[in-house]
Amino acid sequence: MNKVVLDAAHFDGKAREWDANPVFRERAERIARAMRARIPLDRTMTALDYGSGTGLLSFPLQDALGRITLMDSSAGMLAVAREKIAAQGLNHMTVRQVDLTADPPADERYDLIYTSMTLHHIPDTDHILRVFHGLLEPGGWLAVADLDREDGSFHGPEVEVHHGFDRAELAARAEAAGFGEVVFDTVFAIDKTKDTGTRRYPVFLMTARRR
Ligand SMILES: C[S@@+](CC[C@H](N)C(=O)[O-])C[C@H]1O[C@@H](n2cnc3c(N)ncnc32)[C@H](O)[C@@H]1O
């Protein structure tokens, strides 16, 4: 079977309709609520939303953070995010088109990095966890929201992505990359109906701190 990679052009094409999906909006709201419960957010923090898309997760957090960079490889997603930031007159949020797997910036540091539904699109999990570690201040927070391990039916067998994550395995990878205090919560579930019936895909939030 020829595998399909969901590249930046794919997400460019989805950008204008992204926020119309009520499941995406509710998922982001629930993740934001769980992050507020786990992480002592404050307005001195500089934050990176990696794979931000249109910023669905950053907008419900913006009043609790100092400066937020919305980073994504899709120019289309970031164009929508930029319009939303301008419409709300927010000057502490900026967008940047960067793929950290190819071009990790050398001299930037954040107090918090969060990433929602993006880790499964990144082939080398260990590498991106090390990049996140390198971009965080000592004691800085990492928050990863993604799918629990599934059988590949979420995207379909032809799509080249991780089929969710086993929590214990991801915790071990995070610890090997230099993170401690790894905690998981179940924050949401996505129901998908196909010919074979309805399947439920839980979404976790993993929080951890840079050692
Ligand atoms: C499933 S969407 C999630 C968007 C947003 N976080 C949300 O929860 O609505 C995945 C996002 O990750 C971005 N992405 C995928 N691979 C990436 C990479 N290597 N670097 C930066 N962004 C990436 C895509 O462009 C897309 O915007």
The ligand as a Gaussian input file, in Angstrom:
#p B3LYP/6-31G(d) Opt

LIG

0 1
 C       -3.818000      17.841000      13.747000
 S       -3.204000      19.485000      13.503000
 C       -3.417000      20.176000      15.132000
 C       -3.500000      21.686000      15.128000
 C       -3.740000      22.324000      16.493000
 N       -2.664000      22.024000      17.429000
 C       -5.062000      21.900000      17.067000
 O       -5.069000      21.177000      18.076000
 O       -6.114000      22.313000      16.518000
 C       -1.453000      19.214000      13.402000
 C       -0.676000      20.478000      13.129000
 O        0.710000      20.174000      13.200000
 C        1.368000      20.823000      12.151000
 N        2.605000      20.081000      11.884000
 C        2.730000      18.801000      11.435000
 N        4.020000      18.462000      11.344000
 C        4.730000      19.555000      11.739000
 C        6.119000      19.835000      11.858000
 N        7.071000      18.927000      11.566000
 N        6.483000      21.066000      12.281000
 C        5.563000      22.012000      12.595000
 N        4.231000      21.791000      12.502000
 C        3.825000      20.581000      12.081000
 C        0.385000      20.827000      11.002000
 O        0.681000      21.794000      10.023000
 C       -0.915000      21.084000      11.748000
 O       -1.185000      22.456000      11.867000

